[in-house]
Amino acid sequence: MSHQLGRIVSQILHRYFGEIVQNVGYDLFIYGSKSINMIVKTTGLPRTRIVDSLRTLLKFDLATFESTDVFVNYKLLPENILLLIRYPRYLLQMKSKYGSEAEMLVEELLQQASCSATVLIVTVMNKYKDDKEKNINMINLKDTFISLVTAGYIQQAPVAELNEGSEAPILVPVETKVPELDLRDLMQAMANNLADVKDNTYWKVNYDRFHLDFRDDLMIKAITRRIDENAGELMRLLLEQMYLTMAPWAAESCPVPAVELRESARRLADRPLLQQHVDQYLRVIEESGGEFVRRCGDAGGGQYAVCARRAAERLLEALLDHCVTERLGSKAHRIFRLIRSKKYIEEEDIQKNAMLPNKECKELTYKLLEEHFISVQPMRKAASAGGTAKAIYLYHVKIHEVAHTVREMCYRALHNVISVGAHMRQSHARLLDKQRRVRSIVHGMRVRGEPQDNIDDVLETLTPPELAAVSAAEAKLRTLAAAEIELDRALFILTCYFAYPR
């Protein structure tokens, strides 16, 4: 594991769980797997604090444990810690697909890590029952929860079981079954104390299901931008057929007959052009769709397969092109694409084909080499009669190594973004806290229907210089939050690429 990954993992733990959990998590990251006694020795923290920190990490599935004959060793899961910064994307996905009730349920479940369906629904109901804008009710929450379980966004949490001869339990995955929730039991739980609820089936968010949506969105949007919206809709139909016969993360789907795609397209009332020209769209996607789809047979009017591995490679190449452009400029991007397309190429041929001045072309090539975007392979020509052997240098792109380089860049950039954001919040903590208090008071006054003059008096407690400083700080924080989301998208594309073994 890299040093940059350790820095960003430590920062994320500090942001969400505080300094003690950060120290315990970073200690596990450095040493890999450790027992509680070893963590006490290396961190110097009280044993009770360390136990509480490990309990928190285990609760949120940020660490795991394995028992030996003598000790129980704990191990950090850095890939799960990186998912903490993806929570806003999960909530946006829920709100766009299932509405505000689904967003509230998933948000509460993310905050609690795992809980029973009764506790989850009643907690959300109690939290938003007085909010007239939300206008939620128990029936909608129950139906939404069942819909999310059916769609796979929420799954049953693993159950702890004891092994013979071992004091430490093991977590056993449980098959998710759609629950049967009684509305009367939910209303009774809302009227009584939640501690008396006897629902012992616990649920958690299924991150993998969200990631499948993100991957599908990337592929559909790529086809849409490259061709048009009808082609993107046809790509969505192909992915739906893929899920019926193959594992979701399979490198390539089973062949899908064109007849089934025509039947699916006929059900789309708002796509008349797609209904008429399914075969033509399939041919265009195959030929100019970035190798996302390939024709693999002629039976049934033609059979097509989704090439998920190749799609991940194409998306990665687009990401690498963007990184080179942003870091070194469009001319360096031209050289990078030229080298990648030619596989192996000499320096003289780069200057001929890139259509750049020799000096500038050499400078940009060496910058790409210095930033590890390209590699060089020395080779020796056969010696001529009476002469010496001459060495030539072939430039090429090692995609796998460049992907690792870009991932390290993303970790470093994410670390910088979070550091700057934390510094901004700390330096403007007083003003931001004052603004939050003023907004809270004003909101309460408006709910009570107090006169506008009284509200204006409260708003004037923030002076014009303070308002200007707070506005500038909030604008900067919004920019940093947007940069954080974009870096997370880049990391997701890299994760999709590394998900398929090479």
KEDO-653497 format. One line per field, with one value per residue (C-alpha): x, y, z; residue in one letter; chain. Coordinates in steps of 0.2 Angstrom, whole numbers, padded with zeros to 4 digits. Example, Ala and Ser with C-alpha at 12.3 -4.5 7.8 and 13.67 -1.06 7.14 Angstrom:
u <- [0062 | 0068];
v <- [-0022 | -0005];
w <- [0039 | 0036];
r <- [a | s];
c <- [A | A];
//
This chain:
u <- [0000 | 0006 | 0011 | -0001 | -0015 | -0010 | -0011 | -0028 | -0035 | -0029 | -0037 | -0054 | -0054 | -0050 | -0064 | -0077 | -0072 | -0059 | -0041 | -0041 | -0049 | -0037 | -0022 | -0028 | -0033 | -0016 | -0007 | -0016 | -0013 | 0006 | 0008 | -0005 | -0012 | -0011 | -0018 | -0025 | -0010 | 0002 | -0009 | -0008 | 0011 | 0014 | 0001 | 0002 | -0017 | -0028 | -0034 | -0052 | -0050 | -0042 | -0056 | -0069 | -0060 | -0059 | -0078 | -0082 | -0071 | -0079 | -0096 | -0094 | -0085 | -0069 | -0059 | -0060 | -0053 | -0046 | -0043 | -0028 | -0024 | -0018 | -0024 | -0037 | -0028 | -0037 | -0034 | -0039 | -0049 | -0043 | -0054 | -0069 | -0063 | -0062 | -0080 | -0084 | -0081 | -0094 | -0109 | -0116 | -0116 | -0125 | -0138 | -0140 | -0142 | -0156 | -0165 | -0165 | -0171 | -0183 | -0186 | -0183 | -0190 | -0176 | -0163 | -0168 | -0168 | -0151 | -0144 | -0150 | -0143 | -0126 | -0125 | -0130 | -0120 | -0133 | -0149 | -0166 | -0179 | -0191 | -0178 | -0173 | -0191 | -0196 | -0181 | -0183 | -0201 | -0198 | -0184 | -0194 | -0212 | -0213 | -0205 | -0219 | -0208 | -0204 | -0222 | -0218 | -0229 | -0226 | -0234 | -0222 | -0207 | -0211 | -0215 | -0199 | -0188 | -0195 | -0192 | -0174 | -0171 | -0179 | -0168 | -0153 | -0148 | -0150 | -0145 | -0145 | -0130 | -0119 | -0123 | -0110 | -0107 | -0095 | -0083 | -0079 | -0064 | -0063 | -0069 | -0070 | -0085 | -0085 | -0096 | -0107 | -0115 | -0134 | -0145 | -0156 | -0175 | -0188 | -0195 | -0213 | -0216 | -0233 | -0239 | -0247 | -0230 | -0222 | -0235 | -0233 | -0214 | -0216 | -0227 | -0216 | -0198 | -0186 | -0176 | -0191 | -0191 | -0189 | -0184 | -0167 | -0164 | -0151 | -0148 | -0134 | -0131 | -0125 | -0111 | -0108 | -0126 | -0123 | -0106 | -0115 | -0126 | -0111 | -0102 | -0118 | -0120 | -0103 | -0105 | -0122 | -0116 | -0101 | -0111 | -0124 | -0110 | -0102 | -0118 | -0135 | -0148 | -0156 | -0139 | -0137 | -0154 | -0150 | -0134 | -0145 | -0156 | -0140 | -0134 | -0151 | -0150 | -0133 | -0138 | -0151 | -0138 | -0121 | -0113 | -0114 | -0095 | -0091 | -0078 | -0090 | -0108 | -0117 | -0123 | -0139 | -0150 | -0155 | -0173 | -0174 | -0167 | -0180 | -0194 | -0187 | -0186 | -0204 | -0209 | -0201 | -0215 | -0205 | -0191 | -0199 | -0183 | -0175 | -0189 | -0187 | -0168 | -0162 | -0151 | -0143 | -0140 | -0132 | -0121 | -0116 | -0112 | -0102 | -0091 | -0089 | -0095 | -0077 | -0078 | -0091 | -0101 | -0096 | -0105 | -0102 | -0114 | -0127 | -0141 | -0157 | -0154 | -0137 | -0130 | -0121 | -0111 | -0106 | -0087 | -0086 | -0067 | -0064 | -0076 | -0066 | -0050 | -0058 | -0064 | -0047 | -0039 | -0051 | -0046 | -0028 | -0030 | -0039 | -0025 | -0012 | -0021 | -0024 | -0007 | 0004 | -0007 | -0016 | 0001 | 0007 | -0009 | -0007 | 0010 | 0003 | -0011 | 0001 | 0013 | -0002 | -0009 | 0008 | 0012 | 0031 | 0038 | 0055 | 0058 | 0061 | 0044 | 0036 | 0042 | 0036 | 0019 | 0015 | 0017 | 0026 | 0043 | 0057 | 0063 | 0045 | 0041 | 0057 | 0053 | 0035 | 0041 | 0054 | 0040 | 0029 | 0043 | 0047 | 0029 | 0029 | 0015 | 0026 | 0041 | 0056 | 0064 | 0082 | 0086 | 0102 | 0103 | 0115 | 0132 | 0137 | 0153 | 0167 | 0155 | 0149 | 0131 | 0119 | 0106 | 0088 | 0075 | 0057 | 0044 | 0028 | 0014 | 0012 | -0007 | -0007 | 0008 | 0001 | -0015 | -0006 | 0003 | -0013 | -0021 | -0006 | -0009 | -0028 | -0023 | -0011 | -0024 | -0038 | -0026 | -0023 | -0041 | -0046 | -0032 | -0036 | -0054 | -0050 | -0039 | -0053 | -0066 | -0054 | -0049 | -0067 | -0074 | -0081 | -0090 | -0097 | -0103 | -0111 | -0119 | -0127 | -0134 | -0141 | -0149 | -0156 | -0164 | -0171 | -0179 | -0187 | -0194 | -0201 | -0209 | -0217 | -0223 | -0214 | -0213 | -0201 | -0193 | -0188 | -0180 | -0171 | -0164 | -0157 | -0150 | -0141 | -0130 | -0119 | -0110 | -0106 | -0087 | -0092 | -0105 | -0092 | -0079 | -0092 | -0097 | -0080 | -0076 | -0092 | -0088 | -0071 | -0078 | -0090 | -0076 | -0066 | -0082 | -0084 | -0066 | -0067 | -0082 | -0073 | -0057 | -0069 | -0076 | -0058 | -0054 | -0070 | -0065 | -0047 | -0056 | -0067 | -0051 | -0041 | -0057 | -0053 | -0037 | -0024];
v <- [0000 | 0017 | 0032 | 0043 | 0031 | 0031 | 0050 | 0051 | 0036 | 0045 | 0062 | 0054 | 0045 | 0061 | 0070 | 0058 | 0049 | 0060 | 0059 | 0043 | 0033 | 0041 | 0036 | 0018 | 0016 | 0023 | 0012 | -0003 | 0004 | 0004 | -0012 | -0022 | -0034 | -0031 | -0037 | -0025 | -0027 | -0022 | -0007 | -0001 | -0002 | 0007 | 0021 | 0023 | 0026 | 0019 | 0001 | 0006 | 0020 | 0008 | -0005 | 0009 | 0014 | -0004 | -0006 | 0009 | 0003 | -0014 | -0007 | 0003 | -0011 | -0001 | -0015 | -0034 | -0047 | -0064 | -0075 | -0086 | -0098 | -0084 | -0067 | -0058 | -0048 | -0033 | -0027 | -0010 | -0010 | 0006 | 0003 | 0004 | 0020 | 0029 | 0025 | 0038 | 0052 | 0044 | 0046 | 0061 | 0052 | 0037 | 0049 | 0059 | 0042 | 0037 | 0054 | 0054 | 0036 | 0033 | 0050 | 0059 | 0045 | 0033 | 0046 | 0049 | 0030 | 0027 | 0042 | 0036 | 0019 | 0025 | 0035 | 0020 | 0007 | -0006 | -0007 | -0016 | -0011 | -0006 | 0005 | 0013 | 0018 | 0024 | 0034 | 0043 | 0046 | 0054 | 0065 | 0072 | 0071 | 0089 | 0095 | 0100 | 0101 | 0083 | 0077 | 0059 | 0045 | 0028 | 0019 | 0027 | 0024 | 0005 | 0003 | 0012 | 0001 | -0014 | -0007 | -0004 | -0021 | -0029 | -0019 | -0024 | -0007 | -0013 | -0030 | -0040 | -0038 | -0053 | -0063 | -0067 | -0085 | -0094 | -0107 | -0122 | -0119 | -0100 | -0086 | -0074 | -0074 | -0075 | -0065 | -0076 | -0068 | -0071 | -0072 | -0056 | -0060 | -0046 | -0042 | -0043 | -0027 | -0024 | -0006 | -0009 | -0015 | 0001 | 0012 | 0004 | 0005 | 0024 | 0026 | 0016 | 0016 | 0010 | 0000 | -0012 | -0017 | -0035 | -0035 | -0044 | -0043 | -0030 | -0022 | -0012 | -0003 | -0013 | -0002 | -0014 | -0011 | 0008 | 0005 | -0005 | 0009 | 0021 | 0010 | 0008 | 0027 | 0029 | 0017 | 0024 | 0042 | 0038 | 0030 | 0044 | 0057 | 0047 | 0043 | 0050 | 0047 | 0032 | 0023 | 0026 | 0019 | 0004 | 0002 | 0002 | -0012 | -0022 | -0020 | -0025 | -0041 | -0044 | -0045 | -0058 | -0071 | -0066 | -0060 | -0041 | -0038 | -0052 | -0047 | -0050 | -0054 | -0069 | -0066 | -0057 | -0060 | -0045 | -0051 | -0048 | -0031 | -0027 | -0033 | -0023 | -0007 | -0009 | -0006 | 0011 | 0022 | 0038 | 0031 | 0029 | 0031 | 0017 | 0006 | 0008 | 0006 | -0006 | -0015 | 0000 | 0007 | -0010 | -0009 | 0009 | 0005 | -0010 | 0000 | 0017 | 0014 | 0012 | -0007 | -0008 | -0020 | -0034 | -0045 | -0063 | -0073 | -0072 | -0083 | -0075 | -0060 | -0057 | -0059 | -0045 | -0046 | -0032 | -0031 | -0023 | -0026 | -0017 | -0003 | -0001 | 0001 | 0014 | 0024 | 0023 | 0029 | 0044 | 0048 | 0047 | 0059 | 0071 | 0070 | 0073 | 0088 | 0096 | 0093 | 0096 | 0104 | 0099 | 0097 | 0085 | 0076 | 0075 | 0066 | 0055 | 0049 | 0047 | 0036 | 0025 | 0023 | 0018 | 0005 | 0008 | 0023 | 0032 | 0050 | 0056 | 0048 | 0057 | 0074 | 0070 | 0064 | 0076 | 0091 | 0101 | 0110 | 0098 | 0108 | 0109 | 0091 | 0085 | 0095 | 0089 | 0071 | 0072 | 0079 | 0065 | 0053 | 0062 | 0062 | 0043 | 0044 | 0036 | 0024 | 0021 | 0005 | 0005 | -0007 | -0010 | -0011 | -0024 | -0017 | -0013 | -0020 | -0011 | 0000 | 0000 | -0005 | 0009 | 0011 | 0017 | 0021 | 0016 | 0026 | 0017 | 0018 | 0005 | 0008 | -0003 | 0007 | 0024 | 0019 | 0016 | 0033 | 0042 | 0034 | 0040 | 0058 | 0057 | 0052 | 0066 | 0079 | 0072 | 0074 | 0092 | 0096 | 0089 | 0098 | 0115 | 0112 | 0108 | 0123 | 0134 | 0128 | 0130 | 0148 | 0153 | 0142 | 0157 | 0166 | 0149 | 0144 | 0162 | 0161 | 0143 | 0150 | 0165 | 0154 | 0142 | 0157 | 0165 | 0148 | 0146 | 0164 | 0161 | 0145 | 0154 | 0168 | 0182 | 0199 | 0203 | 0217 | 0205 | 0194 | 0208 | 0213 | 0195 | 0195 | 0212 | 0204 | 0198 | 0214 | 0217 | 0212 | 0196 | 0192 | 0195 | 0184 | 0170 | 0171 | 0169 | 0155 | 0146 | 0148 | 0141 | 0126 | 0123 | 0123 | 0111 | 0099 | 0099 | 0094 | 0081 | 0073 | 0074 | 0065 | 0052 | 0049 | 0047 | 0035 | 0025 | 0023 | 0017 | 0005 | -0002 | -0005 | -0014 | -0024 | -0035 | -0045 | -0043];
w <- [0000 | -0005 | 0006 | -0002 | 0002 | 0020 | 0021 | 0013 | 0024 | 0039 | 0034 | 0031 | 0047 | 0056 | 0047 | 0051 | 0067 | 0076 | 0081 | 0092 | 0078 | 0066 | 0076 | 0078 | 0060 | 0054 | 0065 | 0057 | 0040 | 0043 | 0052 | 0042 | 0055 | 0074 | 0090 | 0103 | 0114 | 0100 | 0096 | 0114 | 0114 | 0097 | 0099 | 0118 | 0119 | 0134 | 0130 | 0132 | 0119 | 0107 | 0110 | 0107 | 0091 | 0084 | 0088 | 0078 | 0063 | 0064 | 0065 | 0049 | 0040 | 0039 | 0047 | 0049 | 0061 | 0062 | 0077 | 0080 | 0094 | 0105 | 0099 | 0088 | 0075 | 0067 | 0049 | 0041 | 0025 | 0016 | 0000 | 0012 | 0020 | 0003 | 0001 | 0015 | 0003 | -0009 | 0002 | -0007 | -0023 | -0015 | -0009 | -0025 | -0034 | -0022 | -0024 | -0043 | -0044 | -0030 | -0022 | -0006 | 0005 | -0001 | 0001 | 0019 | 0023 | 0015 | 0023 | 0040 | 0037 | 0032 | 0048 | 0059 | 0048 | 0052 | 0060 | 0060 | 0048 | 0061 | 0070 | 0053 | 0048 | 0065 | 0067 | 0050 | 0053 | 0070 | 0063 | 0049 | 0055 | 0059 | 0042 | 0031 | 0016 | 0017 | 0020 | 0023 | 0030 | 0037 | 0022 | 0009 | 0020 | 0022 | 0004 | -0001 | 0011 | 0003 | -0015 | -0010 | -0003 | -0019 | -0030 | -0020 | -0013 | 0005 | 0010 | 0026 | 0037 | 0041 | 0057 | 0070 | 0074 | 0086 | 0080 | 0091 | 0101 | 0097 | 0108 | 0093 | 0082 | 0063 | 0052 | 0040 | 0025 | 0025 | 0010 | 0008 | 0009 | 0006 | 0024 | 0028 | 0038 | 0048 | 0048 | 0065 | 0073 | 0065 | 0073 | 0089 | 0089 | 0085 | 0100 | 0112 | 0116 | 0102 | 0114 | 0116 | 0098 | 0095 | 0077 | 0076 | 0058 | 0054 | 0037 | 0029 | 0013 | -0002 | -0010 | -0024 | -0031 | -0031 | -0040 | -0053 | -0056 | -0057 | -0070 | -0081 | -0080 | -0086 | -0101 | -0106 | -0105 | -0116 | -0129 | -0128 | -0131 | -0145 | -0154 | -0148 | -0134 | -0143 | -0144 | -0125 | -0122 | -0132 | -0122 | -0106 | -0113 | -0117 | -0099 | -0092 | -0103 | -0096 | -0078 | -0082 | -0088 | -0081 | -0065 | -0064 | -0065 | -0078 | -0091 | -0105 | -0105 | -0114 | -0131 | -0132 | -0147 | -0157 | -0157 | -0138 | -0140 | -0153 | -0141 | -0127 | -0139 | -0144 | -0126 | -0126 | -0132 | -0131 | -0143 | -0160 | -0169 | -0159 | -0162 | -0181 | -0182 | -0169 | -0181 | -0187 | -0170 | -0165 | -0180 | -0176 | -0157 | -0163 | -0175 | -0167 | -0149 | -0141 | -0142 | -0128 | -0138 | -0151 | -0162 | -0158 | -0169 | -0183 | -0175 | -0171 | -0182 | -0174 | -0156 | -0146 | -0130 | -0118 | -0116 | -0099 | -0097 | -0114 | -0109 | -0093 | -0103 | -0114 | -0100 | -0092 | -0108 | -0108 | -0090 | -0094 | -0109 | -0098 | -0085 | -0097 | -0105 | -0088 | -0082 | -0097 | -0110 | -0126 | -0136 | -0123 | -0125 | -0144 | -0141 | -0128 | -0139 | -0154 | -0144 | -0137 | -0154 | -0162 | -0148 | -0151 | -0159 | -0161 | -0156 | -0174 | -0179 | -0165 | -0171 | -0189 | -0184 | -0170 | -0181 | -0168 | -0168 | -0164 | -0148 | -0141 | -0146 | -0137 | -0122 | -0120 | -0123 | -0109 | -0098 | -0101 | -0098 | -0082 | -0076 | -0079 | -0092 | -0105 | -0105 | -0115 | -0122 | -0128 | -0142 | -0152 | -0170 | -0178 | -0181 | -0199 | -0207 | -0198 | -0188 | -0170 | -0164 | -0163 | -0150 | -0154 | -0141 | -0143 | -0133 | -0128 | -0115 | -0101 | -0097 | -0081 | -0074 | -0080 | -0071 | -0055 | -0057 | -0060 | -0045 | -0034 | -0041 | -0037 | -0019 | -0017 | -0025 | -0013 | 0002 | -0003 | -0006 | 0011 | 0020 | 0012 | 0016 | 0034 | 0036 | 0028 | 0041 | 0055 | 0051 | 0048 | 0062 | 0072 | 0057 | 0050 | 0067 | 0069 | 0052 | 0056 | 0073 | 0064 | 0050 | 0063 | 0073 | 0057 | 0052 | 0069 | 0068 | 0051 | 0056 | 0071 | 0059 | 0068 | 0059 | 0046 | 0056 | 0070 | 0057 | 0049 | 0066 | 0069 | 0051 | 0054 | 0068 | 0054 | 0048 | 0030 | 0032 | 0041 | 0027 | 0013 | 0023 | 0025 | 0007 | 0001 | 0012 | 0007 | -0011 | -0008 | 0001 | -0012 | -0025 | -0015 | -0012 | -0031 | -0034 | -0021 | -0030 | -0047 | -0039 | -0032 | -0050 | -0057 | -0043 | -0047 | -0065 | -0060 | -0048 | -0062 | -0072 | -0058 | -0055 | -0070 | -0068 | -0081];
r <- [m | s | h | q | l | g | r | i | v | s | q | i | l | h | r | y | f | g | e | i | v | q | n | v | g | y | d | l | f | i | y | g | s | k | s | i | n | m | i | v | k | t | t | g | l | p | r | t | r | i | v | d | s | l | r | t | l | l | k | f | d | l | a | t | f | e | s | t | d | v | f | v | n | y | k | l | l | p | e | n | i | l | l | l | i | r | y | p | r | y | l | l | q | m | k | s | k | y | g | s | e | a | e | m | l | v | e | e | l | l | q | q | a | s | c | s | a | t | v | l | i | v | t | v | m | n | k | y | k | d | d | k | e | k | n | i | n | m | i | n | l | k | d | t | f | i | s | l | v | t | a | g | y | i | q | q | a | p | v | a | e | l | n | e | g | s | e | a | p | i | l | v | p | v | e | t | k | v | p | e | l | d | l | r | d | l | m | q | a | m | a | n | n | l | a | d | v | k | d | n | t | y | w | k | v | n | y | d | r | f | h | l | d | f | r | d | d | l | m | i | k | a | i | t | r | r | i | d | e | n | a | g | e | l | m | r | l | l | l | e | q | m | y | l | t | m | a | p | w | a | a | e | s | c | p | v | p | a | v | e | l | r | e | s | a | r | r | l | a | d | r | p | l | l | q | q | h | v | d | q | y | l | r | v | i | e | e | s | g | g | e | f | v | r | r | c | g | d | a | g | g | g | q | y | a | v | c | a | r | r | a | a | e | r | l | l | e | a | l | l | d | h | c | v | t | e | r | l | g | s | k | a | h | r | i | f | r | l | i | r | s | k | k | y | i | e | e | e | d | i | q | k | n | a | m | l | p | n | k | e | c | k | e | l | t | y | k | l | l | e | e | h | f | i | s | v | q | p | m | r | k | a | a | s | a | g | g | t | a | k | a | i | y | l | y | h | v | k | i | h | e | v | a | h | t | v | r | e | m | c | y | r | a | l | h | n | v | i | s | v | g | a | h | m | r | q | s | h | a | r | l | l | d | k | q | r | r | v | r | s | i | v | h | g | m | r | v | r | g | e | p | q | d | n | i | d | d | v | l | e | t | l | t | p | p | e | l | a | a | v | s | a | a | e | a | k | l | r | t | l | a | a | a | e | i | e | l | d | r | a | l | f | i | l | t | c | y | f | a | y | p | r];
c <- [A | A | A | A | A | A | A | A | A | A | A | A | A | A | A | A | A | A | A | A | A | A | A | A | A | A | A | A | A | A | A | A | A | A | A | A | A | A | A | A | A | A | A | A | A | A | A | A | A | A | A | A | A | A | A | A | A | A | A | A | A | A | A | A | A | A | A | A | A | A | A | A | A | A | A | A | A | A | A | A | A | A | A | A | A | A | A | A | A | A | A | A | A | A | A | A | A | A | A | A | A | A | A | A | A | A | A | A | A | A | A | A | A | A | A | A | A | A | A | A | A | A | A | A | A | A | A | A | A | A | A | A | A | A | A | A | A | A | A | A | A | A | A | A | A | A | A | A | A | A | A | A | A | A | A | A | A | A | A | A | A | A | A | A | A | A | A | A | A | A | A | A | A | A | A | A | A | A | A | A | A | A | A | A | A | A | A | A | A | A | A | A | A | A | A | A | A | A | A | A | A | A | A | A | A | A | A | A | A | A | A | A | A | A | A | A | A | A | A | A | A | A | A | A | A | A | A | A | A | A | A | A | A | A | A | A | A | A | A | A | A | A | A | A | A | A | A | A | A | A | A | A | A | A | A | A | A | A | A | A | A | A | A | A | A | A | A | A | A | A | A | A | A | A | A | A | A | A | A | A | A | A | A | A | A | A | A | A | A | A | A | A | A | A | A | A | A | A | A | A | A | A | A | A | A | A | A | A | A | A | A | A | A | A | A | A | A | A | A | A | A | A | A | A | A | A | A | A | A | A | A | A | A | A | A | A | A | A | A | A | A | A | A | A | A | A | A | A | A | A | A | A | A | A | A | A | A | A | A | A | A | A | A | A | A | A | A | A | A | A | A | A | A | A | A | A | A | A | A | A | A | A | A | A | A | A | A | A | A | A | A | A | A | A | A | A | A | A | A | A | A | A | A | A | A | A | A | A | A | A | A | A | A | A | A | A | A | A | A | A | A | A | A | A | A | A | A | A | A | A | A | A | A | A | A | A | A | A | A | A | A | A | A | A | A | A | A | A | A | A | A | A | A | A | A | A | A | A | A | A | A | A | A | A | A | A | A | A | A | A | A | A | A | A | A | A | A | A | A | A | A | A | A | A | A | A | A | A | A | A | A | A | A | A | A | A | A | A | A | A | A | A];
//
